[in-house]
Amino acid sequence: MHGLDASPWAQTKTNDAKKDHEDKWFSCGARKNGAYRRNTALAAYQRAKQEEAEQLDGFAALAANLPAGGVFTAAELDKMDLPPVQWAVPGLLPAGLSFLVAAPKMGKSWLALDLCLSVAAGGEWLDRKVNQGPTLYLDLEDSANRAQARMRTLLDGFTAAPETCTFRLLAPVLGAELFKILDEWAVANPGAKVVCVDTFQKIKPAAGKNETSYGADYRICSPLQSWAQQHNICVLLVHHNNKNKGSVDIFDGVNGSQGLTGTADAVLLLTKSEGRFAEDATLSITGRDVDTEQYLARFDKTTCHWELLGTVDEQTKQSFESSPAVLTIKELTAGGKWQGTVQELADEVLTRYPDAGLPMSPQGLGRYFNNLWPDLKYHGIKHGIVRGAKHRTHTLARK
């Protein structure tokens, strides 16, 4: 079992060793292509990771079987015995660095705390069975009273609070001191699965002078990602979104530069199209080992749990198939071809489903059914139009 200074991110050098290292480092400017810098940094990094892995009981180092210098052929890579990716929540949260992003006061802290309690207890999170193990929740925006109240609400008064979920209400800015704290906790909790930081902004250091936002974000998050990967732990950073609504990529909604998402192994983005008071939301997920997907999610205000209702595609299909208009069209075409105007079709729908909520104006009805026609073909119904002098006649028939 290793000491508190075993992490490469928490180590400090003696003055003499540090001075000798710096003399060599900064005198290498005249050396062609900076080879000394590259080789020294790579060797030191690989050595530190290897030493850390060897000293941590029960930890299978991701770099344990790599050749010196981290250079190998495709044939050598094929023969390596590498440990599989560890999952805190299979399919959603792998070991490594992840972000949970949402607007303020939207319920992301409830989701993050529920994750830590569920993984520690060995239950389910977002309707998925978790891999049980110790968790650490850095609850940096709440008091002990609020943390207790939230936990008791999530545990519903019947479930015992797990001993292996650790709370910490204070933490230093991301750096050697924080990594020392994380190392100490990881040593004391073998088989640990999750470290959750709520919120990332509380530990995020300031950017350096003349440093770009991308460079600063990448520099800040890279060591944390390396720590997470080397300990085979999921580090989840709770973070705020921005108001970038003009981008095609929804993940541009993460507050900050692409240096944040560039270091992430998974990103979970929670959004509400109808405002923060809507109960339903969309959970968008992407990552290196995670399938990119969008789910409809719902927040239960009574239990304060989030639940997944299925993928957006599944819910869209279900909503289409169960709509009064589609059900009516299926009935009308069951016995053969149906023919009529949009208004006549709307009358058929309202006869069967008076509360269908169809638009009242002819223009509104036209837009409503124009959006419906293209998808009918995926349900075995062919749509056609006969344009007359005064109106259009629509034909619907089973294929």
Summary of the structure (lengths in Angstrom):
residues: 399
radius of gyration: 27.9
end to end distance: 69.2
largest distance: 95.3
contacts: 1163
relative contact order: 0.10
helix: 42%
strand: 21%
